[in-house]
């Protein structure tokens, strides 16, 4: 909810779309339908998204995505380098405990 999370989105007049799971089959159509520009994932979900893009041969449903926040665990340098090239957006790594203090770094 913080950093700025959903509270910041609401204060700025935006919408928050929640998915039941991080699968590409669920999230990619949501991103396209709602023109989502910021998404947040954990590193294993990033791997799933990259695998789906590779298998489907396209990231076309992600055209509106401008920023992908990744946190909750260490993101390998290899995966980090693939995000701008294959997902087509900037990466922001988020460090901190999910229950409290967080640290955000500029893209």
N, C-alpha and C positions, 0 to 999 in steps of 0.2 A: 504494500500500500504506500510505501514511502519512496523517496529518492528518484523522481517525484512520484512514480507509480500511479496507481489509479486515482489517488487524491489530487495529484498534480494535473492529471488529464481532465478530471471533472472541473477543477478550478479554471482550466484554460478553455472550457467549453467543448471538450472532446468526448469521445465514446470509448468504452472498454469492451472488447469482444473476448469472451472466455471460451476456450475449446475444452471439450471433455478429455482429450488426450493430445499429445504433440505430434501425432502422425501426419505425414505429408498429405495423405488422402483426405484427411479432415481439414487440416490447417490451410493448405494451398487454396482450395476453393473459398474458404472464409476470407483470406487475404484479398483475393480477387474481387469477391462480391462486395466487401465492405471498404475496399481501397485502403487497407491497413498500411500505415507507414512506419510503425515501430512494433517490433515483436521481441519477446524475451524467451530464451530457451536455456536448458542445461546442455553441457557438451554432448552427452549421448544422443539427445534429440537433434543436435546439429548434424551428427553423423547420419541419422535417419533421413534428414532433409537432403543432404548432399547425395546420399545413395539414391533417393527417389529422383532427383534431378538427373543423375547419371543414367538411371534405368529408363526414364521417360524421355530423355533427350531434350528437355526444355525446362526453363524456369519462367516461362511466360506468365504464369499465374502470380508471380511475385513482382510484377512491374512496379507496383505502388510502394513496395517496401524500400525504405530509405535507411533504416537503422535496425540492426539486430543486436540486442543486448544478450550477452552470454555470461552466466554465473552459476554459482552453486557447487562448482568443482573446477579444477584446473583445466584450462583449454590448451591443448597442444599447439605448438607453433605451426605445425602442418595444417591442422584444421583451421586455425586462425587465418592463415594465408589463403585458404580456399574460399572463405566466405565472400570477400569482395569479388573475386574472379568468377565464382560459380553461382552464388545466390544473387549477386549484383547489388549489394548494399554495403554500407559502412558497418564495421564491427565496433561495439563498445563492450569491453570486458568489465564485469561488475564483480568486485571482490567484497566479501564480508559475510557475516552470518545472516541467514535468512530471517532469524528471529530478532535481529537488532541492528547494530551499526553496519552501515554499508559504505563502500567507497566507490565512486564512479570516476572513470577516466575519460577525457575527451576522445572522440573518435579519431 
